[in-house]
Amino acid sequence: MDTTMKALTFSQFGDASVLEYKAVPIPVLNEGEVLVEMKAIGLNYADIYRRKGNYHLKGTPPYIAGYEGAGIVSVSNTSAYKVGDRVAFADVPFANAAYVAVPEAHLIPLPEAIDFATAAAVLLQGLTAHYLSEDSHDVQKGEIVLIHAASGGVGQLLIQMCKNKGAIVIGLSRDKTKFGTILHNGADYAVALQGDWKAEIMKITNGKGVAVAYDSVGSTLMDSFEVTRDCGHVVFYGMSGGDPQPVDPRMLMDTSKTLTGGDLWSYLTTQDERINRASQLFDWIRTGQLLLTPPVTFALSEGQKAHEYLESGKSSSKILLLPD
């Protein structure tokens, strides 16, 4: 077997032009790991933040981003998986490469009904939407739910999960051209995050406010509290619009509102958690309860174009990198 592989790398921080598709050493396996020949790799905003130097990186230059993907076991140092097994993962570094060393505990077996592209397209965003709707706030039938960035990858899946639980969903977006995507995924209302959008939310809820607001924007956090009913819940799980203002605990006390932080890595802590949550996603996909917008694909060697496309905001689909 060759000792080198191709990977999408960067050795300095900056825009997409710093990305280089080049040969690097194939990972050396430790005990309890498998070497996965990658078939599909999920591209996420976290990869852009790492490229820019905003997020923590493992290893030394040349850096390899990526944490999500699917492929075939090519070498196994564990008794639980054999060569040829179809697997995926959501939280393993250095995924933007032809081969990735994956610890056994991080592997997710792929059922026959789930292809590599589907697994790479759904895991990170799907598992995020799953914990948001099941753990951060256990959505109940009849509740009115507000979802920021509803046309995004997590937003589209979160809409469907909340609707499957019987909720009434309001989807927010800065871009009115994304309303079609929001409504296509089952939201009852699509509202533009401009003008007096809070008044529109209050009108929809007959002045009561929503039961839960899922806020991934950050800078809108206090607005989310304003449109949440007394005894309601705000779930804060992202900062795409910048840091939020500090929250006054007295406001929480006076309104009996709850603020919950959300981070996927707090939930993917064991092998069972990874497999059980992913299996639920795969079951929903198999039975048609969870629909994915067809992903946009780029060759791994076209990583620069893929990053630029994701940053452009033009797509409402997951972007996948396919090893050449």
FIBA-369825 format. One line per 2 residues: their letters; for each residue x, y, z of N, C-alpha, C. Coordinates in Angstrom, 2 decimals. Layout:
N
A	X:Y:Z:X:Y:Z:X:Y:Z | ...
//
This chain:
324
MD	0.85:-1.21:0.00:0.00:0.00:0.00:0.88:1.24:0.00 | 0.49:2.23:-0.77:1.23:3.49:-0.83:1.25:4.12:0.56
TT	2.30:4.86:0.85:2.40:5.52:2.17:1.91:6.96:2.14 | 1.49:7.44:0.96:0.97:8.81:0.88:-0.44:8.81:0.29
MK	-1.14:9.88:0.53:-2.50:10.06:0.02:-2.68:11.52:-0.33 | -3.73:11.83:-1.05:-4.06:13.22:-1.34:-5.02:13.76:-0.28
AL	-4.84:15.02:0.06:-5.70:15.67:1.07:-5.84:17.14:0.72 | -6.91:17.74:1.21:-7.13:19.18:1.09:-6.51:19.83:2.32
TF	-5.47:20.62:2.12:-4.69:21.15:3.24:-4.59:22.67:3.19 | -4.09:23.22:4.29:-3.69:24.63:4.31:-2.59:24.78:5.35
SQ	-1.64:25.63:5.06:-0.50:25.85:5.96:-0.48:27.25:6.55 | -1.38:28.09:6.08:-1.55:29.42:6.66:-3.04:29.75:6.66
FG	-3.42:30.72:7.46:-4.82:31.08:7.57:-5.18:32.15:6.53 | -6.44:32.09:6.06:-6.87:33.08:5.09:-8.09:32.64:4.32
DA	-8.27:33.24:3.13:-9.43:32.89:2.32:-9.20:31.55:1.62 | -10.10:31.17:0.75:-10.04:29.84:0.14:-8.78:29.62:-0.68
SV	-8.11:30.67:-1.07:-6.91:30.52:-1.89:-5.75:29.86:-1.14 | -5.83:29.80:0.20:-4.75:29.15:0.96:-4.84:27.63:0.90
LE	-5.96:27.10:0.40:-6.15:25.65:0.35:-5.28:25.04:-0.74 | -4.66:23.90:-0.39:-3.81:23.18:-1.33:-4.19:21.70:-1.33
YK	-4.36:21.14:-2.51:-4.62:19.71:-2.67:-3.28:19.05:-2.93 | -2.78:18.28:-1.96:-1.41:17.79:-2.06:-1.26:16.44:-1.39
AV	-0.13:15.82:-1.61:0.17:14.52:-1.01:0.65:14.71:0.42 | 0.11:13.88:1.31:0.52:13.85:2.71:0.62:12.39:3.14
PI	1.27:12.10:4.26:1.38:10.71:4.69:0.02:10.12:5.08 | -0.19:8.86:4.73:-1.38:8.15:5.20:-1.27:7.96:6.71
PV	-2.35:8.16:7.47:-2.27:8.03:8.93:-1.78:6.64:9.37 | -0.99:6.62:10.43:-0.55:5.37:11.05:-1.56:5.00:12.12
LN	-2.09:3.79:12.07:-3.16:3.40:12.99:-2.63:3.04:14.37 | -3.37:3.43:15.37:-3.16:2.95:16.73:-4.08:1.77:16.99
EG	-3.85:1.08:18.08:-4.74:-0.01:18.46:-6.15:0.55:18.69 | -7.17:-0.19:18.21:-8.54:0.26:18.39:-9.01:1.23:17.34
EV	-8.22:1.42:16.28:-8.61:2.32:15.20:-8.77:1.56:13.89 | -9.49:2.16:12.96:-9.58:1.63:11.60:-9.18:2.74:10.63
LV	-8.72:2.33:9.46:-8.42:3.28:8.41:-9.59:3.26:7.43 | -10.25:4.40:7.28:-11.42:4.50:6.43:-11.02:5.12:5.09
EM	-11.32:4.41:4.00:-11.17:4.98:2.67:-12.40:5.83:2.41 | -12.20:7.14:2.31:-13.32:8.06:2.26:-14.03:8.03:0.91
KA	-15.38:8.04:0.97:-16.21:8.08:-0.24:-16.98:9.40:-0.34 | -17.29:10.02:0.79:-17.99:11.31:0.81:-17.64:12.04:2.09
IG	-17.41:13.34:1.99:-16.98:14.15:3.13:-17.89:15.37:3.23 | -18.42:15.62:4.42:-19.29:16.78:4.62:-18.47:18.05:4.82
LN	-18.85:19.11:4.10:-18.22:20.41:4.28:-19.12:21.27:5.16 | -18.53:21.88:6.19:-19.30:22.67:7.15:-18.64:24.02:7.39
YA	-19.42:24.98:7.92:-18.87:26.30:8.21:-17.70:26.22:9.18 | -17.70:25.21:10.04:-16.58:25.04:10.96:-15.26:24.87:10.21
DI	-15.32:24.24:9.04:-14.11:24.07:8.23:-13.60:25.41:7.73 | -14.52:26.30:7.40:-14.14:27.65:6.97:-13.52:28.42:8.13
YR	-14.15:28.30:9.32:-13.61:29.00:10.49:-12.21:28.49:10.84 | -11.99:27.19:10.67:-10.65:26.65:10.94:-9.64:27.17:9.91
RK	-10.06:27.21:8.66:-9.19:27.73:7.61:-8.80:29.19:7.88 | -9.74:29.95:8.45:-9.49:31.35:8.75:-8.72:31.56:10.06
GN	-8.61:30.49:10.85:-7.90:30.59:12.12:-8.78:30.93:13.29 | -10.11:30.87:13.11:-11.04:31.23:14.19:-11.33:30.07:15.14
YH	-11.12:28.84:14.67:-11.44:27.65:15.46:-10.16:26.87:15.77 | -10.23:26.10:16.85:-9.11:25.25:17.25:-8.80:24.22:16.18
LK	-7.52:23.97:15.96:-7.08:22.96:15.00:-6.20:21.93:15.69 | -6.33:20.68:15.29:-5.44:19.63:15.78:-4.29:19.45:14.81
GT	-3.12:19.04:15.34:-1.99:18.74:14.49:-1.14:19.96:14.19 | -0.26:19.80:13.21:0.65:20.86:12.78:0.53:21.02:11.27
PP	0.98:22.18:10.73:0.86:22.37:9.28:1.62:21.28:8.52 | 1.15:20.88:7.34:-0.10:21.36:6.72:-1.33:20.83:7.44
YI	-2.27:21.73:7.74:-3.49:21.35:8.44:-4.48:20.69:7.48 | -5.26:19.78:8.04:-6.35:19.14:7.29:-7.63:19.36:8.09
AG	-8.60:20.05:7.50:-9.87:20.30:8.20:-10.82:19.12:7.96 | -12.06:19.28:8.41:-13.08:18.26:8.19:-13.25:17.32:9.37
YE	-14.51:17.05:9.72:-14.82:16.18:10.85:-15.89:15.14:10.53 | -16.43:15.17:9.31:-17.63:14.39:9.00:-17.46:13.68:7.66
GA	-17.84:12.39:7.63:-17.76:11.70:6.35:-18.17:10.25:6.44 | -18.03:9.56:5.31:-18.41:8.15:5.23:-17.51:7.44:4.23
GI	-17.33:6.14:4.45:-16.48:5.38:3.54:-16.43:3.91:3.93 | -15.36:3.26:3.50:-15.19:1.82:3.67:-13.94:1.54:4.50
VS	-14.03:0.61:5.44:-12.88:0.22:6.23:-11.86:-0.47:5.31 | -10.64:0.08:5.25:-9.60:-0.53:4.41:-8.55:-1.29:5.23
VS	-8.35:-0.87:6.48:-7.47:-1.57:7.42:-8.13:-1.48:8.79 | -8.09:-2.57:9.55:-8.74:-2.57:10.87:-7.79:-3.03:11.96
NT	-7.71:-2.25:13.02:-6.97:-2.62:14.22:-7.94:-2.84:15.38 | -9.13:-3.34:15.06:-10.14:-3.62:16.07:-10.94:-4.84:15.65
SA	-11.41:-5.58:16.61:-12.20:-6.79:16.31:-13.64:-6.46:15.95 | -14.07:-5.22:16.22:-15.49:-4.86:16.00:-15.79:-4.56:14.54
YK	-14.79:-4.18:13.75:-15.00:-3.83:12.35:-13.99:-4.56:11.48 | -14.44:-4.98:10.32:-13.57:-5.71:9.39:-13.41:-4.92:8.09
VG	-12.40:-5.28:7.33:-12.16:-4.64:6.04:-13.40:-4.80:5.15 | -13.82:-3.70:4.54:-15.00:-3.73:3.68:-16.26:-3.22:4.34
DR	-16.25:-3.06:5.68:-17.44:-2.54:6.37:-17.72:-1.10:5.95 | -19.00:-0.78:5.79:-19.43:0.56:5.45:-19.68:1.35:6.74
VA	-19.01:2.49:6.88:-19.08:3.23:8.14:-19.15:4.73:7.87 | -19.48:5.46:8.93:-19.49:6.93:8.86:-19.03:7.46:10.20
FA	-18.80:8.77:10.25:-18.43:9.41:11.51:-18.81:10.89:11.44 | -18.96:11.49:12.62:-19.37:12.90:12.70:-18.39:13.75:13.48
DV	-17.44:13.13:14.15:-16.57:13.91:15.05:-15.15:13.35:15.10 | -14.54:13.25:13.91:-13.16:12.77:13.81:-12.38:13.76:12.95
PF	-11.24:14.26:13.43:-10.51:15.28:12.66:-9.81:14.72:11.42 | -9.35:15.63:10.57:-8.56:15.34:9.38:-9.37:14.60:8.32
AN	-10.67:14.92:8.20:-11.55:14.17:7.30:-11.39:14.56:5.84 | -10.80:15.71:5.55:-10.67:16.16:4.15:-9.48:15.48:3.47
AA	-9.56:14.16:3.42:-8.45:13.37:2.91:-8.96:12.06:2.33 | -8.10:11.38:1.58:-8.49:10.11:0.97:-8.68:9.02:2.02
YV	-7.90:9.10:3.11:-8.00:8.11:4.19:-8.01:8.83:5.54 | -8.78:8.28:6.47:-8.87:8.88:7.80:-8.77:7.77:8.85
AV	-7.96:7.99:9.87:-7.88:7.06:11.00:-9.00:7.39:11.98 | -9.85:6.40:12.26:-11.03:6.63:13.09:-11.03:5.68:14.28
PE	-11.10:6.19:15.52:-11.22:5.31:16.68:-12.54:4.53:16.63 | -12.51:3.29:17.08:-13.69:2.43:17.05:-14.91:3.11:17.67
AH	-14.72:3.81:18.78:-15.85:4.41:19.51:-16.54:5.51:18.70 | -15.86:6.03:17.68:-16.44:7.12:16.88:-17.10:6.63:15.59
LI	-17.00:5.34:15.32:-17.56:4.79:14.09:-19.06:4.57:14.20 | -19.75:4.84:13.12:-21.19:4.62:13.04:-21.43:3.66:11.86
PL	-21.92:2.45:12.12:-22.17:1.52:11.02:-23.27:2.05:10.10 | -23.10:1.85:8.79:-24.10:2.31:7.84:-25.01:1.16:7.42
PE	-26.33:1.31:7.60:-27.26:0.31:7.06:-27.25:0.35:5.54 | -27.65:-0.73:4.92:-27.61:-0.82:3.46:-28.44:0.27:2.78
AI	-29.51:0.71:3.45:-30.41:1.69:2.84:-29.83:3.09:2.79 | -28.71:3.31:3.49:-28.11:4.65:3.56:-26.80:4.66:2.79
DF	-26.75:5.47:1.73:-25.52:5.53:0.93:-24.53:6.51:1.56 | -23.31:6.49:1.03:-22.25:7.31:1.62:-22.59:8.80:1.58
AT	-23.13:9.26:0.46:-23.44:10.68:0.33:-24.50:11.11:1.34 | -25.51:10.28:1.54:-26.56:10.61:2.51:-25.99:10.71:3.91
AA	-25.15:9.74:4.27:-24.56:9.75:5.61:-23.71:11.00:5.83 | -22.87:11.34:4.85:-22.01:12.50:4.98:-22.80:13.80:4.97
AV	-23.99:13.76:4.36:-24.81:14.97:4.27:-25.65:15.21:5.51 | -25.95:14.17:6.28:-26.94:14.32:7.35:-26.36:14.30:8.76
LL	-25.19:13.71:8.96:-24.79:13.41:10.34:-24.62:14.64:11.23 | -23.71:15.55:10.90:-23.48:16.68:11.80:-24.72:17.55:11.97
QG	-25.33:17.91:10.88:-26.51:18.78:10.97:-27.70:18.03:11.53 | -27.87:16.77:11.15:-28.99:15.97:11.64:-28.89:15.67:13.12
LT	-27.69:15.32:13.57:-27.51:15.04:15.00:-27.69:16.31:15.82 | -27.31:17.45:15.26:-27.54:18.73:15.94:-29.04:18.99:16.08
AH	-29.77:18.87:14.99:-31.23:19.09:15.04:-31.88:18.09:15.98 | -31.34:16.88:16.04:-31.90:15.84:16.91:-31.79:16.22:18.38
YL	-30.60:16.63:18.83:-30.48:16.97:20.25:-31.25:18.24:20.58 | -31.33:19.17:19.61:-32.07:20.40:19.87:-33.55:20.13:20.13
SE	-34.14:19.23:19.34:-35.58:18.96:19.44:-35.94:17.91:20.47 | -34.94:17.13:20.90:-35.21:16.05:21.86:-34.66:16.35:23.25
DS	-33.53:17.03:23.32:-32.84:17.21:24.60:-32.84:18.66:25.08 | -32.37:19.58:24.23:-32.35:20.99:24.66:-33.75:21.45:25.02
HD	-34.70:21.09:24.17:-36.12:21.33:24.44:-36.89:20.18:23.81 | -37.58:19.44:24.63:-38.37:18.30:24.14:-39.67:18.86:23.55
VQ	-39.67:19.07:22.26:-40.79:19.72:21.58:-42.08:18.91:21.76 | -43.17:19.61:22.08:-44.45:18.98:22.35:-45.47:19.33:21.26
KG	-46.42:18.46:21.09:-47.49:18.69:20.13:-48.23:19.98:20.44 | -48.43:20.81:19.43:-49.18:22.05:19.59:-48.34:23.24:20.00
EI	-47.08:23.03:20.40:-46.22:24.16:20.75:-45.87:24.98:19.51 | -45.73:26.29:19.71:-45.26:27.15:18.63:-43.75:27.32:18.77
VL	-43.04:26.92:17.73:-41.59:26.88:17.74:-41.05:27.92:16.75 | -40.05:28.69:17.17:-39.39:29.66:16.31:-37.99:29.16:15.99
IH	-37.65:29.12:14.70:-36.34:28.63:14.27:-35.63:29.71:13.47 | -34.53:30.23:14.02:-33.69:31.15:13.27:-32.92:30.39:12.18
AA	-32.50:31.10:11.15:-31.73:30.50:10.05:-32.39:29.22:9.56 | -33.70:29.30:9.35:-34.50:28.10:9.08:-34.23:27.49:7.72
SG	-33.60:28.23:6.81:-33.30:27.67:5.49:-31.95:26.99:5.45 | -31.19:27.07:6.54:-29.88:26.43:6.60:-29.98:24.93:6.80
GV	-28.85:24.27:6.81:-28.83:22.82:6.92:-29.48:22.30:8.19 | -29.09:22.84:9.35:-29.72:22.43:10.61:-31.17:22.87:10.64
GQ	-31.43:24.09:10.18:-32.79:24.63:10.21:-33.78:23.78:9.44 | -33.42:23.31:8.25:-34.33:22.50:7.45:-34.69:21.20:8.17
LL	-33.69:20.58:8.77:-33.94:19.31:9.47:-34.70:19.54:10.77 | -34.39:20.65:11.46:-35.08:20.97:12.71:-36.56:21.26:12.45
IQ	-36.87:21.95:11.36:-38.27:22.15:10.99:-38.99:20.82:10.90 | -38.42:19.88:10.16:-39.08:18.60:9.94:-39.25:17.82:11.24
MC	-38.23:17.83:12.09:-38.32:17.10:13.35:-39.39:17.70:14.26 | -39.46:19.04:14.30:-40.48:19.68:15.13:-41.88:19.41:14.57
KN	-42.03:19.44:13.24:-43.33:19.14:12.64:-43.73:17.69:12.90 | -42.77:16.79:12.84:-43.07:15.38:13.11:-43.54:15.15:14.54
KG	-43.19:16.09:15.45:-43.63:16.00:16.83:-44.92:16.79:17.07 | -45.46:17.37:16.00:-46.75:18.04:16.12:-46.70:19.51:16.45
AI	-45.54:20.13:16.28:-45.40:21.55:16.61:-45.87:22.43:15.46 | -46.15:23.70:15.79:-46.39:24.74:14.79:-45.08:25.50:14.64
VI	-44.56:25.59:13.42:-43.20:26.10:13.22:-43.19:27.42:12.45 | -42.46:28.39:13.02:-42.18:29.66:12.34:-40.71:29.66:11.97
GL	-40.42:29.82:10.68:-39.05:29.85:10.22:-38.61:31.26:9.88 | -37.47:31.67:10.41:-36.91:32.98:10.16:-35.76:32.90:9.15
SR	-35.65:33.91:8.30:-34.53:34.00:7.36:-34.28:35.45:7.00 | -33.02:35.79:6.78:-32.68:37.14:6.31:-33.01:37.31:4.83
DK	-33.16:36.20:4.13:-33.32:36.21:2.68:-34.71:35.69:2.29 | -35.54:36.58:1.77:-36.90:36.18:1.41:-36.91:35.13:0.29
TK	-35.85:35.07:-0.49:-35.79:34.06:-1.55:-35.68:32.65:-0.98 | -35.38:32.55:0.32:-35.27:31.24:0.96:-36.60:30.79:1.57
FG	-37.64:31.62:1.45:-38.94:31.24:2.03:-39.45:29.93:1.44 | -39.23:29.74:0.14:-39.69:28.51:-0.50:-39.07:27.29:0.15
TI	-37.79:27.37:0.45:-37.10:26.26:1.12:-37.69:26.01:2.50 | -37.94:27.08:3.24:-38.49:26.95:4.60:-39.86:26.30:4.57
LH	-40.72:26.76:3.69:-42.08:26.21:3.61:-42.07:24.80:3.03 | -41.17:24.54:2.09:-41.07:23.20:1.49:-40.72:22.15:2.54
NG	-39.96:22.57:3.56:-39.58:21.64:4.62:-40.66:21.48:5.68 | -41.79:22.19:5.52:-42.94:21.96:6.38:-43.28:23.05:7.36
AD	-42.51:24.15:7.37:-42.83:25.23:8.31:-44.21:25.81:8.00 | -44.89:26.24:9.04:-46.22:26.84:8.87:-46.13:28.29:8.45
YA	-45.06:28.97:8.85:-44.87:30.38:8.52:-43.39:30.62:8.18 | -43.15:31.54:7.26:-41.80:32.01:6.96:-41.79:33.52:7.17
VA	-40.85:34.00:7.97:-40.81:35.42:8.34:-39.41:35.96:8.05 | -39.36:37.17:7.49:-38.08:37.80:7.16:-37.48:38.47:8.40
LQ	-36.21:38.22:8.64:-35.51:38.81:9.77:-35.08:40.24:9.42 | -36.08:41.08:9.23:-35.85:42.49:8.91:-37.12:43.27:9.27
GD	-36.98:44.58:9.37:-38.15:45.36:9.75:-38.63:44.95:11.14 | -39.95:45.03:11.34:-40.50:44.70:12.66:-40.93:43.23:12.69
WK	-39.94:42.37:12.55:-40.24:40.93:12.51:-40.79:40.43:13.84 | -40.37:41.08:14.93:-40.87:40.63:16.25:-42.37:40.86:16.37
AE	-42.86:41.96:15.81:-44.30:42.21:15.84:-45.05:41.15:15.04 | -44.44:40.70:13.95:-45.07:39.66:13.15:-45.17:38.35:13.93
IM	-44.11:38.04:14.68:-44.14:36.83:15.50:-45.24:36.93:16.55 | -45.34:38.07:17.20:-46.34:38.24:18.24:-47.75:38.18:17.64
KI	-47.92:38.68:16.42:-49.22:38.60:15.77:-49.60:37.15:15.50 | -48.63:36.37:15.00:-48.88:34.95:14.71:-49.28:34.20:15.98
TN	-48.68:34.58:17.10:-48.93:33.88:18.36:-50.01:34.54:19.20 | -50.78:35.45:18.58:-51.86:36.15:19.30:-51.35:36.87:20.54
GK	-50.16:37.44:20.41:-49.60:38.25:21.49:-48.96:37.47:22.61 | -48.95:36.14:22.53:-48.44:35.32:23.64:-46.95:35.02:23.53
GV	-46.44:34.95:22.31:-45.05:34.56:22.13:-44.91:33.07:21.90 | -43.73:32.66:21.48:-43.49:31.25:21.15:-43.10:30.47:22.40
AV	-43.29:29.14:22.33:-42.90:28.29:23.45:-41.39:28.12:23.51 | -40.76:28.05:22.35:-39.31:27.90:22.31:-38.77:28.62:21.07
AY	-37.64:29.29:21.24:-36.94:29.93:20.13:-35.56:29.29:20.02 | -35.27:28.74:18.85:-33.95:28.17:18.58:-33.11:29.23:17.89
DS	-32.10:29.75:18.58:-31.32:30.88:18.09:-29.89:30.46:17.79 | -29.52:30.45:16.51:-28.16:30.13:16.10:-27.45:31.38:15.58
VG	-28.07:32.53:15.74:-27.51:33.78:15.22:-26.67:34.49:16.28 | -27.11:34.43:17.53:-26.33:35.02:18.62:-26.68:36.47:18.87
ST	-26.45:37.32:17.89:-26.73:38.75:18.06:-28.21:39.03:18.24 | -29.06:38.06:17.92:-30.51:38.22:18.06:-31.04:37.63:19.37
LM	-30.16:37.25:20.26:-30.61:36.50:21.44:-31.65:37.26:22.27 | -31.43:38.55:22.52:-32.39:39.30:23.33:-33.71:39.48:22.58
DS	-33.65:39.56:21.25:-34.89:39.60:20.45:-35.66:38.29:20.61 | -34.93:37.18:20.65:-35.59:35.89:20.84:-36.32:35.84:22.17
FE	-35.70:36.40:23.20:-36.39:36.44:24.50:-37.67:37.28:24.42 | -37.61:38.38:23.66:-38.79:39.26:23.57:-39.99:38.56:22.95
VT	-39.75:37.62:22.03:-40.86:36.95:21.35:-41.16:35.58:21.94 | -40.56:35.29:23.10:-40.81:34.02:23.79:-41.76:34.28:24.95
RD	-42.74:33.43:25.10:-43.76:33.61:26.15:-43.16:33.44:27.54 | -43.86:33.97:28.55:-43.47:33.69:29.92:-43.45:32.18:30.15
CG	-42.46:31.73:30.89:-42.23:30.30:31.13:-41.73:29.58:29.87 | -41.37:30.37:28.84:-40.86:29.79:27.61:-39.36:29.55:27.66
HV	-38.82:29.18:26.53:-37.48:28.62:26.48:-36.73:29.19:25.27 | -35.52:29.64:25.47:-34.64:30.04:24.37:-33.44:29.10:24.36
VF	-33.18:28.51:23.20:-32.03:27.62:23.04:-31.01:28.32:22.15 | -29.84:28.56:22.69:-28.77:29.31:22.01:-27.69:28.33:21.59
YG	-27.51:28.16:20.27:-26.56:27.13:19.83:-25.65:27.57:18.69 | -25.57:28.89:18.43:-24.67:29.35:17.38:-24.57:30.85:17.37
MS	-23.52:31.35:16.69:-23.26:32.79:16.67:-22.94:33.27:15.26 | -23.73:32.85:14.28:-23.46:33.24:12.90:-23.55:34.76:12.70
GG	-24.29:35.44:13.57:-24.44:36.89:13.46:-23.62:37.67:14.47 | -22.79:36.96:15.24:-21.95:37.64:16.23:-22.35:37.30:17.66
DP	-21.53:37.72:18.59:-21.75:37.42:20.01:-23.04:38.06:20.52 | -23.76:37.37:21.41:-24.96:37.95:22.01:-24.62:38.92:23.14
QP	-25.58:39.76:23.47:-25.44:40.59:24.66:-25.54:39.71:25.90 | -24.93:40.14:27.01:-25.10:39.39:28.26:-26.58:39.32:28.65
VD	-26.97:38.20:29.24:-28.36:38.00:29.65:-28.51:38.34:31.13 | -29.51:39.14:31.42:-29.77:39.58:32.80:-30.55:38.47:33.54
PR	-29.97:37.88:34.57:-30.68:36.83:35.31:-31.99:37.32:35.92 | -32.07:38.62:36.22:-33.30:39.17:36.80:-34.44:39.06:35.77
ML	-34.11:39.27:34.49:-35.13:39.11:33.45:-35.64:37.67:33.42 | -34.72:36.73:33.55:-35.12:35.32:33.55:-36.04:35.03:34.73
MD	-35.70:35.58:35.88:-36.53:35.36:37.07:-37.91:36.00:36.91 | -37.93:37.24:36.44:-39.19:37.98:36.36:-40.16:37.38:35.34
TS	-39.61:36.73:34.31:-40.46:36.18:33.25:-40.55:34.65:33.28 | -39.81:34.05:34.22:-39.75:32.58:34.33:-39.31:31.92:33.02
KT	-38.46:32.64:32.25:-37.94:32.09:31.00:-36.65:31.32:31.28 | -36.35:30.42:30.38:-35.17:29.58:30.52:-34.25:29.77:29.33
LT	-32.94:29.86:29.61:-31.93:29.91:28.56:-31.10:28.63:28.64 | -30.99:27.95:27.51:-30.19:26.73:27.44:-29.15:26.87:26.34
GG	-27.92:26.52:26.66:-26.88:26.48:25.65:-26.88:25.12:24.97 | -26.43:25.10:23.72:-26.41:23.85:22.98:-25.13:23.63:22.21
DL	-24.52:22.47:22.38:-23.33:22.10:21.63:-23.35:20.59:21.41 | -23.22:20.18:20.16:-23.33:18.76:19.81:-22.35:17.89:20.57
WS	-21.15:18.42:20.81:-20.11:17.58:21.44:-20.45:17.25:22.88 | -21.37:17.96:23.49:-21.82:17.61:24.85:-22.65:16.34:24.84
YL	-23.18:15.97:23.68:-24.08:14.81:23.58:-23.40:13.60:22.93 | -22.45:13.83:22.04:-21.76:12.70:21.39:-20.57:12.28:22.24
TT	-20.86:11.74:23.41:-19.80:11.44:24.37:-19.47:9.96:24.46 | -20.30:9.08:23.91:-20.05:7.64:23.97:-20.38:7.01:22.63
QD	-19.89:5.80:22.45:-20.20:5.06:21.23:-21.70:4.82:21.10 | -22.35:4.47:22.20:-23.79:4.23:22.16:-24.57:5.47:21.76
ER	-24.17:6.65:22.29:-24.85:7.89:21.93:-24.74:8.14:20.44 | -23.55:7.97:19.90:-23.36:8.21:18.46:-24.22:7.27:17.63
IN	-24.15:5.99:17.94:-24.85:5.00:17.13:-26.36:5.11:17.28 | -26.83:5.28:18.52:-28.29:5.34:18.74:-28.91:6.57:18.10
RA	-28.26:7.71:18.23:-28.81:8.94:17.64:-28.74:8.88:16.11 | -27.62:8.38:15.58:-27.52:8.26:14.12:-28.52:7.26:13.57
SQ	-28.74:6.17:14.29:-29.70:5.16:13.84:-31.10:5.73:13.75 | -31.44:6.63:14.68:-32.73:7.29:14.62:-32.85:8.13:13.35
LF	-31.79:8.87:13.03:-31.79:9.67:11.80:-31.96:8.77:10.57 | -31.21:7.68:10.53:-31.27:6.78:9.38:-32.66:6.16:9.24
DW	-33.29:5.83:10.36:-34.65:5.27:10.32:-35.63:6.29:9.75 | -35.50:7.54:10.19:-36.40:8.59:9.69:-36.21:8.80:8.20
IR	-34.98:8.74:7.73:-34.71:8.88:6.30:-35.30:7.69:5.54 | -35.09:6.51:6.06:-35.56:5.29:5.38:-37.07:5.27:5.26
TG	-37.78:5.80:6.27:-39.24:5.77:6.28:-39.86:7.04:5.71 | -39.03:7.95:5.23:-39.55:9.16:4.60:-39.99:10.24:5.57
QL	-39.67:10.08:6.85:-40.04:11.11:7.84:-39.04:12.27:7.86 | -37.88:12.05:7.26:-36.86:13.09:7.18:-36.34:13.13:5.75
LL	-36.54:14.27:5.09:-36.16:14.42:3.69:-34.97:15.35:3.57 | -34.01:14.97:2.76:-32.82:15.77:2.55:-32.86:16.44:1.19
TP	-32.52:17.73:1.16:-32.31:18.38:-0.12:-31.08:17.75:-0.77 | -31.16:17.37:-2.05:-30.00:16.73:-2.69:-28.74:17.57:-2.51
PV	-27.63:16.95:-2.09:-26.41:17.71:-1.84:-25.75:18.20:-3.13 | -24.94:19.24:-2.98:-24.09:19.74:-4.07:-22.71:19.12:-3.87
TF	-22.13:18.56:-4.92:-20.86:17.85:-4.77:-19.74:18.53:-5.53 | -18.55:18.45:-4.94:-17.31:18.89:-5.56:-16.27:17.79:-5.36
AL	-15.37:17.66:-6.29:-14.22:16.78:-6.06:-13.38:17.37:-4.93 | -12.72:16.50:-4.18:-11.88:16.99:-3.09:-10.80:17.92:-3.61
SE	-10.33:17.65:-4.83:-9.32:18.52:-5.44:-9.87:19.91:-5.77 | -11.20:20.04:-5.79:-11.85:21.33:-6.05:-12.26:22.00:-4.74
GQ	-11.52:21.74:-3.69:-11.87:22.26:-2.38:-11.98:23.77:-2.32 | -11.14:24.47:-3.06:-11.24:25.93:-3.08:-12.61:26.38:-3.56
KA	-13.06:25.78:-4.66:-14.37:26.15:-5.21:-15.48:25.80:-4.24 | -15.36:24.68:-3.57:-16.38:24.26:-2.61:-16.48:25.24:-1.45
HE	-15.34:25.67:-0.92:-15.33:26.65:0.18:-15.94:27.97:-0.28 | -15.56:28.42:-1.46:-16.11:29.67:-1.98:-17.62:29.58:-2.17
YL	-18.09:28.43:-2.63:-19.52:28.25:-2.85:-20.28:28.26:-1.52 | -19.73:27.60:-0.52:-20.38:27.59:0.79:-20.43:29.00:1.37
ES	-19.34:29.75:1.24:-19.29:31.11:1.79:-20.19:32.07:1.03 | -20.52:31.76:-0.21:-21.35:32.65:-1.02:-22.79:32.71:-0.52
GK	-23.21:31.67:0.23:-24.59:31.62:0.73:-25.62:31.30:-0.33 | -25.17:30.85:-1.51:-26.10:30.59:-2.61:-26.87:29.28:-2.46
SS	-26.32:28.36:-1.70:-26.90:27.02:-1.66:-27.74:26.79:-0.42 | -28.85:26.06:-0.59:-29.63:25.60:0.55:-29.42:24.10:0.76
SK	-28.41:23.55:0.08:-28.11:22.14:0.16:-26.79:21.92:0.91 | -26.63:20.72:1.43:-25.35:20.34:1.99:-24.33:20.25:0.87
IL	-23.09:20.63:1.17:-22.01:20.53:0.20:-21.10:19.37:0.61 | -20.85:18.48:-0.36:-20.01:17.31:-0.13:-18.74:17.40:-0.96
LL	-17.66:16.89:-0.38:-16.41:16.72:-1.10:-16.23:15.23:-1.38 | -15.99:14.90:-2.65:-15.82:13.50:-3.04:-14.37:13.27:-3.43
PD	-13.68:12.36:-2.72:-12.27:12.08:-3.05:-12.11:11.71:-4.52 | -11.09:12.27:-5.15:-10.84:12.04:-6.57:-10.43:10.58:-6.81
//
